[in-house]
Amino acid sequence: MCTGKCSKFIGICLYPLALLSIICNIFLFFPDFQTIYSKEEAEGLYRLTDEIKYMGGVVGGGILVLIPAIHIHSTGRQGCCSNRCGMFLSIIFAAVGVAGALYSGIIAVVGLIHGPVCMLENNKWSRPFLNSTESYLGNTEIWEICEEPENIVVFNIGLFSALLVAACLELLLCGFQVLNGLFGCICGTCNHKEVA
């Protein structure tokens, strides 16, 4: 596969991953698919985990990957961008995508490790798994200490895991595009009419 076609393929693959990251991050603002917790958070009550508010999926895995995806995809088309200069620019854009994917992935890992904010038996809202000596991820029996929102542990694990998987794939694709762009700079894009 020539470098131009490879760029087009990578760009197309990045679109759904960026969209998935944005959607997962937005859903995290609505635990148990309820708007009440976001409204209470806006009123100054502690209802959402800090990692949700860092917007790793929207900013990192979303926007900082979507913009490079558009350029990388256009680099694969024949025309003004499918030349050595376009491939060089795709390296820079892919590096931005790597940074965005890393940001999203790190936020997702921290969100998974620290666990969700939930209401405990004493009607107190906190992060019960934050300073726990054992990981809550493998011990489903301790999830029951979270009384509200319903199924918040599963909700957070599912969405932060999806963000992490999307970030890993974005990181892999953008990293590969850095190498592909380097080969495109050196060897060209395999297009018949290459513009210098």
Secondary structure, 3 states (H helix, E strand, C coil): CCHHHHHHHHHHHHHHHHHHHHHHHHHHCCHHHCCHHHHHHHCCCCCCCHHHHCCHHHHHHHHHHHHHHHHHHHHCCCCCCCCHHHHHHHHHHHHHHHHHHHHHHHHHHHHHHHCCCEECCCCCEECCCCCCCCCCCCCHHHHHHCCECCCHHHHHHHHHHHHHHHHHHHHHHHHHHHHHHHHHHHHCCCCCCCCC
